[in-house]
Each structure stands twice: as C-alpha cells, then as structure tokens.
Amino acid sequence: MKISDYHQHIIPTLFALTAFSLVWRQGKLFLTGTLKPFEVFFCILFLFVLFELATSTKSRSLLRDLKSTGIFYGVLLGSILLFMFIGSVLSFPEWVSSAPKVYLGYVSMIIVSSAFFVSTYVVCRYRKSLHWGLLAMAVSPVIFFAAFIPRWQNFFIRYTRLIGAQDDPNITASFIATSLLIASVFYLYKKSRLRWLGGLCIFLSMPLFLWAGSRGAMLSVAIVLISLSALYFSQGPSWKRIGAVFTLFCIFILSISVAITVLPEPTKVLLYQKSIKPILPNQGLSEFVLKNWILEGDDEFYADAILRNVSAETFSISRGNLWSLAFKEIVKSPFGFGPAYHNWHPIQYGKGAHNLWLQIPLTVGWGGFLAWFIFIGAIFRSAIQILKKEDFAGMALSAAFLFFLVSGIFIDILTLRQLWLVMGMIVGYASLQKINEEKSNVLDATPNP
C-alpha cells in the first residue's frame, strides 16, 4: 500500500479526533508548558497535511485550485491580525502587566486561523472527513457524563453548573448545543434507518446541556431549531415532513422532562431562577412551579431559606449594563485594545464584553470589525451555497454556524476553536462543490473525438 493510500484514512481520522477533542479544554497553551488534547491532535494533523503536500501531486493540484480562496481569506485574516497589533501598540504600555495573556491571545488567533485553513483543505481533499468531523462533534459531549460520578464532580461542576473540563459553563453549553443541532439535522436529513441515532443523541445530551445553565445557548438553540424546521418544511411541504418535525420537538420535550428529573436539586433551582422565574407573572405561580414542577414536592428543599432569598437575574443585571459600557468604550477607542483587553482594561469588574459583536471592535478596532464583517459575509455566502444541496453535511454545518452567530450575542467566542473549524469546513465544502462543477463544465465542453 502506498503512503498516499494511508493518508486516505489517517488524515480524516486525525481530523475527527481533532474535532472530538475540542470539548476537552483542560490544560494550557504550549507556551506555558502544557498541551491541550486539541493542540496535540491539530499539530499532528498539520504535520501530516504538510507532508502530504510535499509528496502528493494531487494535493498540490488541489492547493492550486484553492489558491484564490486562500488569498481572499488570508488577506482578511491578515488584516484582522494587523488591526489587532495596531490596537496593542496604541495601548502600550498599559497591558505590560498582563503581557503573557496578551501574547497568548495572539497565539490563540494564529491557531484558530490555521485551523480554519487546515479544515478547508482537509474537507476538500477527503470528503469523508466532513462527515467524520461532524459526527465527532455530535458525540464529543459524552465525556461530560463523568460529571455524574461523585468523586469527579469537583472537576466538572462549579456552583451547581456544568463547566466541562475546568472551563466556562457558557462555552461548555456551546459545545453541547452544537451536538444537539447536528443530531437534529441527522434525524431530519439522514435518509436511512440510522436516523433514530440523532434522536438518541438529543435525549442523552439534553441533561448535560441544561446542567450548563446557559440561557444564551438555550435561546440560540431554540432560534436555530425553529429556523431549521421552517426550512425543512419549505423544501418540500408534506405530511411526512410535518410528522418528522413534530417527532423531533417531542424528543426535545421528552428529553427536557427526563433531564429535570436526573439533575441535582440545586441545579434545578438555578435553572428555575435563571430561566423560568423571570417570565412568570406573579409570586404565587412562581412558588407553585418551583415546588410542584421543579422540586416535585420536596418540601424540605423548598423550605431552604437560601433558595427563598435568591432573586431572579434580570437582563439589565446580567448583560444590559455591561453591553452599554462596552459600546461606549468602542465609540471612545476606534483602534481597540488588542487581545486579552479585559485583563488590563475591563469593561466591568474584570469582565469583557460578553458579546462577540462587541468583543471584536474592542479587540481589533473599527477597521478590524469591518474586515470581520466581510469575512463572516463570505462564510455566510458559502453556507447559503451548501444549503442548496439539502443534505446532512450542508445543513448541519449551516445550523452550527447560525448557532454561533446568534450565541455570539451572549458570549465572547472570537477564538473559539469549534467556530473556526466549522467555518473552515463550510468553506471547504463550498469550494469542493465549486471545483467539481468547474471540472464538470470542462468535461462537458470538451468535444468528443
């Protein structure tokens, strides 16, 4: 067997392992001495891709086909990094006390940019890596079931919320949300008897998703699911499609009901206080829901004075005031502050903007924000292109991308690796379609001898 034949299996496998390892964020960047699993698999994948490009004529031919795409996105990402550097230069020496975190911010941006280009190439080169990567992201939250083991809960749980591998609960919720959406698309679009695995994945992932307690992720998933269902129905209205969407929502409702019964009591109360209590019209109904639905008649737990005194968290407290202050900083600072700005120039009490669309101008200034908009617009155009195929891969990538755009309203995710891997896969899949169409047109235009 030739070396190139091994690559047919090795590179897609490494790509799937890289996608799977995204959820495990314990560890530090290599500059501080400890590698994360993602960085290990990505470095190995990167080396294999370089070796393949050096030894395979077919790979170099594909690289030439992707040249214009690479230049376009390279210029945009280079511009974003340049504006980021300008922000750091103009903010010097204020960030010197936080220099290591600033440097790591640049390293993170370089890593995610590299992941974008590598995933674009791998998806174009090996079609099966597209499906393997999506399925790896769908099943990756299984790691978090270790949180149900009492002796490991101190590692996975903090303040009654699932934080994953010593991470932020909102980031953890984003990973699980991606799994839910890929599973939903698998159930709707996979034309085989295995589609029920999508429903099983939803059923198993929902307790973990609710345990993370991210309202922004919950709202984002709801928006994407409604959009996905409407698009699915519009692609060919029929009673069969209505039944499929109805069954999907029944799976979600059932999984939420089961999740509430298996989660710890403090987590149930936190979910109630953050997500349910703020929308209830009066105190009487609020107490009834808490006692009879959330705590299922547990009088002892309900009577706990601590729970009685915890007030509902309003939008103004959690995000509104913070976003207002962030917007004022953006207006006052058109060049931004560079990466990790919140460590030395916090918006409020050591916090960043908690909003991707505010985080970017604060990091790279107005010019970088414009480059980002062009970049996202190009990705969005590619997502629309692959939607037209109406297949599992195109729909799953588009659903995940839409989720990140919406959830970015509630959290800082500029260097979230999963976002960049998904964007690279979108560009790779769209480029693959374009290359195949061009080759088909050339063959059609060639006269028969």
NORURCOR-V207934 format. One record per residue. RES is the residue in one small letter. SS is DSSP state (a for helix, b for strand, c for the rest). PHI is phi as a letter, one per 30 degrees, with the letter a starting at -180 (NA if undefined). D_CENTER is the distance of its C-alpha to the mean C-alpha in whole Angstrom. Layout:
res->RES ss->SS phi->PHI d_center->D_CENTER
res->RES ss->SS phi->PHI d_center->D_CENTER
This chain:
res->m ss->c phi->NA d_center->38
res->k ss->c phi->d d_center->37
res->i ss->a phi->e d_center->34
res->s ss->a phi->d d_center->32
res->d ss->a phi->d d_center->32
res->y ss->a phi->d d_center->30
res->h ss->a phi->d d_center->28
res->q ss->a phi->e d_center->27
res->h ss->a phi->c d_center->26
res->i ss->a phi->d d_center->25
res->i ss->a phi->d d_center->22
res->p ss->a phi->d d_center->20
res->t ss->a phi->d d_center->21
res->l ss->a phi->d d_center->19
res->f ss->a phi->d d_center->16
res->a ss->a phi->d d_center->16
res->l ss->a phi->d d_center->16
res->t ss->a phi->d d_center->14
res->a ss->a phi->d d_center->11
res->f ss->a phi->d d_center->13
res->s ss->a phi->d d_center->13
res->l ss->a phi->e d_center->10
res->v ss->a phi->d d_center->10
res->w ss->c phi->c d_center->13
res->r ss->c phi->c d_center->13
res->q ss->c phi->d d_center->17
res->g ss->c phi->j d_center->19
res->k ss->c phi->b d_center->20
res->l ss->c phi->d d_center->19
res->f ss->a phi->d d_center->22
res->l ss->a phi->d d_center->24
res->t ss->a phi->c d_center->25
res->g ss->c phi->j d_center->26
res->t ss->c phi->b d_center->23
res->l ss->c phi->d d_center->21
res->k ss->c phi->d d_center->18
res->p ss->a phi->e d_center->17
res->f ss->a phi->e d_center->14
res->e ss->a phi->d d_center->17
res->v ss->a phi->d d_center->20
res->f ss->a phi->d d_center->18
res->f ss->a phi->d d_center->17
res->c ss->a phi->d d_center->21
res->i ss->a phi->d d_center->22
res->l ss->a phi->e d_center->21
res->f ss->a phi->d d_center->21
res->l ss->a phi->d d_center->25
res->f ss->a phi->d d_center->25
res->v ss->a phi->d d_center->24
res->l ss->a phi->d d_center->27
res->f ss->a phi->d d_center->29
res->e ss->a phi->d d_center->29
res->l ss->a phi->d d_center->29
res->a ss->a phi->d d_center->32
res->t ss->a phi->c d_center->34
res->s ss->c phi->c d_center->33
res->t ss->a phi->d d_center->34
res->k ss->a phi->d d_center->32
res->s ss->a phi->d d_center->29
res->r ss->a phi->d d_center->31
res->s ss->a phi->d d_center->32
res->l ss->a phi->d d_center->28
res->l ss->a phi->d d_center->27
res->r ss->a phi->d d_center->30
res->d ss->a phi->d d_center->28
res->l ss->c phi->c d_center->25
res->k ss->a phi->e d_center->27
res->s ss->a phi->d d_center->27
res->t ss->a phi->d d_center->23
res->g ss->a phi->d d_center->23
res->i ss->a phi->d d_center->25
res->f ss->a phi->e d_center->24
res->y ss->a phi->d d_center->20
res->g ss->a phi->d d_center->22
res->v ss->a phi->d d_center->24
res->l ss->a phi->d d_center->21
res->l ss->a phi->d d_center->19
res->g ss->a phi->d d_center->23
res->s ss->a phi->d d_center->23
res->i ss->a phi->d d_center->20
res->l ss->a phi->d d_center->21
res->l ss->a phi->d d_center->25
res->f ss->a phi->d d_center->24
res->m ss->a phi->d d_center->23
res->f ss->a phi->d d_center->26
res->i ss->a phi->d d_center->28
res->g ss->a phi->d d_center->26
res->s ss->a phi->d d_center->27
res->v ss->a phi->d d_center->30
res->l ss->a phi->d d_center->31
res->s ss->a phi->c d_center->30
res->f ss->c phi->d d_center->32
res->p ss->c phi->c d_center->34
res->e ss->c phi->e d_center->32
res->w ss->c phi->c d_center->29
res->v ss->a phi->e d_center->31
res->s ss->a phi->d d_center->31
res->s ss->a phi->c d_center->27
res->a ss->a phi->e d_center->27
res->p ss->a phi->e d_center->26
res->k ss->a phi->d d_center->22
res->v ss->a phi->d d_center->23
res->y ss->a phi->d d_center->24
res->l ss->a phi->d d_center->20
res->g ss->a phi->d d_center->18
res->y ss->a phi->d d_center->20
res->v ss->a phi->d d_center->19
res->s ss->a phi->d d_center->16
res->m ss->a phi->d d_center->16
res->i ss->a phi->d d_center->18
res->i ss->a phi->d d_center->16
res->v ss->a phi->d d_center->13
res->s ss->a phi->d d_center->15
res->s ss->a phi->d d_center->17
res->a ss->a phi->d d_center->14
res->f ss->a phi->d d_center->13
res->f ss->a phi->d d_center->17
res->v ss->a phi->d d_center->17
res->s ss->a phi->d d_center->15
res->t ss->a phi->d d_center->17
res->y ss->a phi->d d_center->20
res->v ss->a phi->d d_center->19
res->v ss->a phi->d d_center->18
res->c ss->a phi->d d_center->21
res->r ss->a phi->d d_center->23
res->y ss->c phi->b d_center->23
res->r ss->a phi->e d_center->21
res->k ss->a phi->d d_center->21
res->s ss->a phi->d d_center->18
res->l ss->a phi->d d_center->16
res->h ss->a phi->d d_center->17
res->w ss->a phi->d d_center->17
res->g ss->a phi->d d_center->13
res->l ss->a phi->d d_center->12
res->l ss->a phi->d d_center->14
res->a ss->a phi->d d_center->13
res->m ss->a phi->d d_center->10
res->a ss->a phi->d d_center->11
res->v ss->a phi->c d_center->14
res->s ss->a phi->e d_center->13
res->p ss->a phi->d d_center->13
res->v ss->a phi->e d_center->16
res->i ss->a phi->e d_center->17
res->f ss->a phi->d d_center->16
res->f ss->a phi->d d_center->19
res->a ss->a phi->d d_center->21
res->a ss->a phi->d d_center->21
res->f ss->a phi->d d_center->24
res->i ss->c phi->d d_center->26
res->p ss->a phi->e d_center->28
res->r ss->a phi->d d_center->29
res->w ss->a phi->c d_center->25
res->q ss->a phi->d d_center->24
res->n ss->a phi->d d_center->25
res->f ss->a phi->d d_center->22
res->f ss->a phi->c d_center->19
res->i ss->b phi->b d_center->21
res->r ss->b phi->b d_center->21
res->y ss->c phi->h d_center->23
res->t ss->c phi->i d_center->23
res->r ss->b phi->c d_center->19
res->l ss->b phi->d d_center->17
res->i ss->c phi->c d_center->15
res->g ss->c phi->i d_center->14
res->a ss->c phi->d d_center->16
res->q ss->c phi->h d_center->17
res->d ss->c phi->b d_center->14
res->d ss->c phi->d d_center->13
res->p ss->a phi->d d_center->13
res->n ss->a phi->d d_center->11
res->i ss->a phi->d d_center->8
res->t ss->a phi->e d_center->9
res->a ss->a phi->d d_center->9
res->s ss->a phi->d d_center->5
res->f ss->a phi->d d_center->6
res->i ss->a phi->d d_center->9
res->a ss->a phi->d d_center->8
res->t ss->a phi->d d_center->6
res->s ss->a phi->d d_center->9
res->l ss->a phi->d d_center->11
res->l ss->a phi->d d_center->11
res->i ss->a phi->d d_center->11
res->a ss->a phi->d d_center->14
res->s ss->a phi->d d_center->15
res->v ss->a phi->d d_center->16
res->f ss->a phi->e d_center->17
res->y ss->a phi->d d_center->20
res->l ss->a phi->d d_center->21
res->y ss->a phi->c d_center->21
res->k ss->c phi->d d_center->22
res->k ss->c phi->c d_center->26
res->s ss->c phi->a d_center->27
res->r ss->a phi->d d_center->28
res->l ss->a phi->d d_center->25
res->r ss->a phi->d d_center->23
res->w ss->a phi->d d_center->24
res->l ss->a phi->d d_center->21
res->g ss->a phi->d d_center->18
res->g ss->a phi->d d_center->20
res->l ss->a phi->d d_center->21
res->c ss->a phi->d d_center->17
res->i ss->a phi->d d_center->17
res->f ss->a phi->e d_center->20
res->l ss->a phi->d d_center->19
res->s ss->a phi->d d_center->15
res->m ss->a phi->d d_center->16
res->p ss->a phi->e d_center->18
res->l ss->a phi->d d_center->16
res->f ss->a phi->d d_center->13
res->l ss->a phi->d d_center->16
res->w ss->a phi->d d_center->17
res->a ss->a phi->d d_center->15
res->g ss->c phi->i d_center->16
res->s ss->c phi->c d_center->13
res->r ss->a phi->d d_center->15
res->g ss->a phi->d d_center->13
res->a ss->a phi->d d_center->10
res->m ss->a phi->d d_center->13
res->l ss->a phi->d d_center->14
res->s ss->a phi->d d_center->11
res->v ss->a phi->d d_center->11
res->a ss->a phi->d d_center->15
res->i ss->a phi->d d_center->15
res->v ss->a phi->d d_center->13
res->l ss->a phi->d d_center->15
res->i ss->a phi->d d_center->18
res->s ss->a phi->d d_center->17
res->l ss->a phi->d d_center->17
res->s ss->a phi->d d_center->20
res->a ss->a phi->d d_center->22
res->l ss->a phi->d d_center->21
res->y ss->a phi->d d_center->22
res->f ss->a phi->d d_center->25
res->s ss->a phi->d d_center->26
res->q ss->c phi->d d_center->26
res->g ss->c phi->l d_center->29
res->p ss->c phi->e d_center->30
res->s ss->c phi->a d_center->32
res->w ss->a phi->d d_center->33
res->k ss->a phi->d d_center->31
res->r ss->a phi->d d_center->27
res->i ss->a phi->d d_center->28
res->g ss->a phi->d d_center->29
res->a ss->a phi->d d_center->26
res->v ss->a phi->d d_center->24
res->f ss->a phi->d d_center->26
res->t ss->a phi->d d_center->25
res->l ss->a phi->d d_center->22
res->f ss->a phi->d d_center->22
res->c ss->a phi->d d_center->25
res->i ss->a phi->d d_center->22
res->f ss->a phi->d d_center->20
res->i ss->a phi->d d_center->23
res->l ss->a phi->d d_center->25
res->s ss->a phi->d d_center->22
res->i ss->a phi->d d_center->21
res->s ss->a phi->d d_center->25
res->v ss->a phi->d d_center->25
res->a ss->a phi->e d_center->22
res->i ss->a phi->d d_center->24
res->t ss->a phi->d d_center->27
res->v ss->a phi->c d_center->26
res->l ss->c phi->d d_center->24
res->p ss->c phi->d d_center->26
res->e ss->a phi->e d_center->28
res->p ss->a phi->e d_center->27
res->t ss->a phi->d d_center->23
res->k ss->a phi->e d_center->25
res->v ss->a phi->d d_center->27
res->l ss->a phi->d d_center->24
res->l ss->a phi->e d_center->22
res->y ss->a phi->d d_center->25
res->q ss->a phi->d d_center->26
res->k ss->a phi->d d_center->22
res->s ss->a phi->c d_center->22
res->i ss->a phi->c d_center->25
res->k ss->a phi->e d_center->28
res->p ss->a phi->d d_center->27
res->i ss->a phi->c d_center->27
res->l ss->c phi->d d_center->31
res->p ss->c phi->d d_center->34
res->n ss->c phi->b d_center->36
res->q ss->a phi->d d_center->37
res->g ss->a phi->d d_center->38
res->l ss->a phi->d d_center->36
res->s ss->a phi->d d_center->33
res->e ss->a phi->d d_center->35
res->f ss->a phi->d d_center->36
res->v ss->a phi->d d_center->32
res->l ss->a phi->d d_center->32
res->k ss->a phi->d d_center->35
res->n ss->a phi->c d_center->35
res->w ss->a phi->c d_center->31
res->i ss->a phi->d d_center->29
res->l ss->c phi->c d_center->32
res->e ss->c phi->h d_center->34
res->g ss->c phi->i d_center->37
res->d ss->c phi->d d_center->37
res->d ss->a phi->d d_center->39
res->e ss->a phi->d d_center->39
res->f ss->a phi->d d_center->36
res->y ss->a phi->d d_center->36
res->a ss->c phi->d d_center->39
res->d ss->c phi->d d_center->37
res->a ss->a phi->d d_center->38
res->i ss->a phi->d d_center->35
res->l ss->a phi->d d_center->33
res->r ss->a phi->d d_center->35
res->n ss->a phi->c d_center->35
res->v ss->c phi->d d_center->31
res->s ss->c phi->d d_center->30
res->a ss->c phi->d d_center->27
res->e ss->c phi->d d_center->25
res->t ss->c phi->d d_center->25
res->f ss->a phi->d d_center->23
res->s ss->a phi->d d_center->25
res->i ss->a phi->d d_center->25
res->s ss->a phi->d d_center->21
res->r ss->a phi->b d_center->20
res->g ss->a phi->e d_center->23
res->n ss->a phi->d d_center->25
res->l ss->a phi->d d_center->23
res->w ss->a phi->d d_center->21
res->s ss->a phi->d d_center->25
res->l ss->a phi->d d_center->26
res->a ss->a phi->d d_center->23
res->f ss->a phi->d d_center->24
res->k ss->a phi->d d_center->28
res->e ss->a phi->d d_center->27
res->i ss->a phi->d d_center->25
res->v ss->a phi->d d_center->28
res->k ss->a phi->d d_center->30
res->s ss->c phi->b d_center->29
res->p ss->c phi->d d_center->28
res->f ss->c phi->c d_center->27
res->g ss->c phi->i d_center->25
res->f ss->c phi->b d_center->25
res->g ss->c phi->i d_center->23
res->p ss->c phi->d d_center->20
res->a ss->c phi->h d_center->20
res->y ss->a phi->e d_center->22
res->h ss->a phi->d d_center->22
res->n ss->a phi->d d_center->23
res->w ss->c phi->b d_center->27
res->h ss->c phi->b d_center->26
res->p ss->c phi->d d_center->24
res->i ss->c phi->d d_center->24
res->q ss->b phi->a d_center->25
res->y ss->c phi->h d_center->26
res->g ss->c phi->i d_center->24
res->k ss->b phi->c d_center->21
res->g ss->c phi->d d_center->19
res->a ss->c phi->d d_center->18
res->h ss->c phi->h d_center->15
res->n ss->c phi->a d_center->14
res->l ss->a phi->e d_center->12
res->w ss->a phi->d d_center->15
res->l ss->a phi->c d_center->18
res->q ss->a phi->e d_center->16
res->i ss->a phi->d d_center->17
res->p ss->a phi->d d_center->20
res->l ss->a phi->d d_center->21
res->t ss->a phi->d d_center->20
res->v ss->a phi->c d_center->21
res->g ss->a phi->i d_center->24
res->w ss->a phi->d d_center->24
res->g ss->a phi->d d_center->25
res->g ss->a phi->d d_center->22
res->f ss->a phi->d d_center->20
res->l ss->a phi->d d_center->22
res->a ss->a phi->d d_center->21
res->w ss->a phi->d d_center->17
res->f ss->a phi->d d_center->18
res->i ss->a phi->d d_center->20
res->f ss->a phi->d d_center->17
res->i ss->a phi->d d_center->15
res->g ss->a phi->d d_center->18
res->a ss->a phi->d d_center->18
res->i ss->a phi->d d_center->15
res->f ss->a phi->d d_center->15
res->r ss->a phi->d d_center->19
res->s ss->a phi->d d_center->18
res->a ss->a phi->d d_center->15
res->i ss->a phi->d d_center->18
res->q ss->a phi->d d_center->20
res->i ss->a phi->d d_center->19
res->l ss->a phi->d d_center->19
res->k ss->c phi->d d_center->22
res->k ss->c phi->d d_center->23
res->e ss->c phi->h d_center->22
res->d ss->c phi->c d_center->20
res->f ss->a phi->e d_center->18
res->a ss->a phi->d d_center->16
res->g ss->a phi->d d_center->16
res->m ss->a phi->d d_center->15
res->a ss->a phi->d d_center->12
res->l ss->a phi->d d_center->11
res->s ss->a phi->d d_center->12
res->a ss->a phi->d d_center->10
res->a ss->a phi->d d_center->7
res->f ss->a phi->d d_center->8
res->l ss->a phi->d d_center->10
res->f ss->a phi->e d_center->7
res->f ss->a phi->d d_center->5
res->l ss->a phi->d d_center->9
res->v ss->a phi->d d_center->10
res->s ss->a phi->d d_center->9
res->g ss->c phi->d d_center->9
res->i ss->c phi->d d_center->13
res->f ss->c phi->c d_center->13
res->i ss->c phi->a d_center->11
res->d ss->c phi->d d_center->11
res->i ss->c phi->b d_center->8
res->l ss->c phi->e d_center->10
res->t ss->c phi->c d_center->10
res->l ss->c phi->d d_center->7
res->r ss->a phi->d d_center->8
res->q ss->a phi->d d_center->5
res->l ss->a phi->e d_center->5
res->w ss->a phi->d d_center->8
res->l ss->a phi->d d_center->9
res->v ss->a phi->d d_center->8
res->m ss->a phi->d d_center->10
res->g ss->a phi->d d_center->13
res->m ss->a phi->d d_center->13
res->i ss->a phi->d d_center->13
res->v ss->a phi->d d_center->16
res->g ss->a phi->d d_center->17
res->y ss->a phi->d d_center->18
res->a ss->a phi->d d_center->19
res->s ss->a phi->d d_center->22
res->l ss->a phi->d d_center->23
res->q ss->a phi->d d_center->24
res->k ss->a phi->d d_center->26
res->i ss->a phi->d d_center->27
res->n ss->a phi->d d_center->29
res->e ss->a phi->d d_center->30
res->e ss->a phi->d d_center->32
res->k ss->a phi->d d_center->33
res->s ss->a phi->d d_center->34
res->n ss->a phi->d d_center->36
res->v ss->a phi->d d_center->38
res->l ss->a phi->d d_center->39
res->d ss->a phi->d d_center->40
res->a ss->a phi->d d_center->42
res->t ss->c phi->d d_center->44
res->p ss->c phi->d d_center->47
res->n ss->c phi->d d_center->49
res->p ss->c phi->d d_center->52
